[in-house]
Amino acid sequence: MKILGISAHYHDSAAALVVDGMPVCAVQEERLSRRKNDAGFPMNAIEWCLESAGLEPEHLDAVVFYERPMLKFDRILTSALRAFPRSWRSFPHAMKNTLGEKVWVKGIITSQLGIPGQKILFTDHHASHAAAAFLTAPTRRAAILTADGVGEWATLTVGEGERRSGGSTSITLSREVKFPHSLGLLYSTFTAYLGFKVNEDEYKVMGLAAYGRPTMVDQVRTVIHRLPDGAFALAPEFFEFQTTAERSYSSKFIDLFGPARHPHDAIDLDSPEGQRFADCAASVQSVLEEILVDIARHLRRETGLDDLCIAGGVALNGVANARLLTEAGFARVFVPPAPGDAGCALGAALYADRVYFGNPDRDVPDHPFWGPDVDGGHLARVAREDSQSVDELDNTTLIDRIADDLAGGRIVGWMEGACEFGPRALGHRSLLAAPHDAAMRDRLNAQIKRREEFRPFAPVVPIESADRFFDLPPGGARLARFMSGVFAVRPECRSRLAAVTHVDGTARVQVLEREMAPRLHALLEAYGRRSGIPVLLNTSFNVAGEPIVTTALEGYLTFRRCGIDVLVAGSTVVSKRTAAASLKESREWSSSSVAASTVA
Ligand SMILES: [Fe+2]
């Protein structure tokens, strides 16, 4: 059975293809259209999925959309009516921008793909999230927690999933919290208040939180309070997102927390104003964590299960995930590589396969690499035409050469096989660098990433060495498989891992098993033999404001216009002329100075 899953029209559109119960490919539209957070109908992603599987649209047994558009329409209409007359300005805006083409999605799929209406299915938004987490995790029975801004009506659900030995699968979401009460919208409101972009920059709030103290948790608890049944409610007088598209927080919110930050003003952490913003971020982060942990503890008690699967945009919060692991009572916590709405494309397709059609359970490969491949031969041709220095090397020589380059302080663009599905670079489209010196972080920021200084870079470490450098709790390595948890760097290692250690001594570490990315694993070991520390800085291969690179050509063009020194794809290594020359010079210099000192 061939099932295409689609998520679209909100943010992070994507397509995924499941054939005979197994994912075949999955990609976000932005990686192909090159428009960051592309929310359009993912025609490029769909075409690529079908082409790479050798299918035509008529071969598909079903196309599954990741949510129910009419329920979303109902939610927007109902909210507008409840808030009338305050909402009369925002309703047309919500209709146009939030809903857009969504209510007509069946017609769009039919007209774009020529799929008859009876083959088009819809799943609940949070069922798609739940399936993306549970059906890709190596567990047969688990509690499930999903949390995001909002789907149709639900913003948080809890339940459980079971993959039975007979082959049948069930996913039961037994309780939910409904819009406008939403942990995701609470966090997004603070994201906007702190001058960042909603639905894009939430992780900046988490990064900023490490610089602050949770001095405003009482104020945060005024705007979100707990209910006797364990749920929570936002106090409507502090929010505007349900009534206007212009601003998500009200003037009462400003009375409570102080003036908002203007997006163009720099955050000066040495000033009282900058510290207030950091404290505010720390406070909302703290309240988010305590609510999530409390809900998960109840879920653990209720289900008695050892495993927890979490998804939804809130599951991108690695600090909260780590607290869930250590405090909620579960032995293992699974977060898929694409916990946000893009991942719903795969979740919806798997949900339709296992639950709607009742097809037998299958183990899904435990990796994130479902996107387009990179072509090293193409890179070699392009770079030679551009008169760059190109080497094609066998694997052992390449690993040694790149480990030398990294030890020599060079920044490496590392492209390998199929690109990652989800927002993290996990070793197939990564920028790698030495992790020891804070100057490397500053160089990456100045020359390539242009990120705010309070946003840390992440490390990658082989699983065999992880405990030497990072203080991982039981289950921590699993949570760190897809960079989903933030953990303490061992205090004695922090000065040697300065480029990847956040101000609070933590890191969003990726713990790598050899079989998931064997070449990166070999590179880490080779680097460890040179430096004594098998850890590398691993950040996504893109420049500020652009999607992560997909093809060899995109990697090459990025390499040419910023401070990346060396580019690798397959067996091809391209070195910048200037970098190669400086390396040669420095080697000549060091050998001549060794010779000179020997003579002396
Ligand atoms: Fe969602």
Residues whose N, C-alpha, C, O or C-beta is under 5 A from the ligand:
A	BS01	LIG	D148 V150 D341
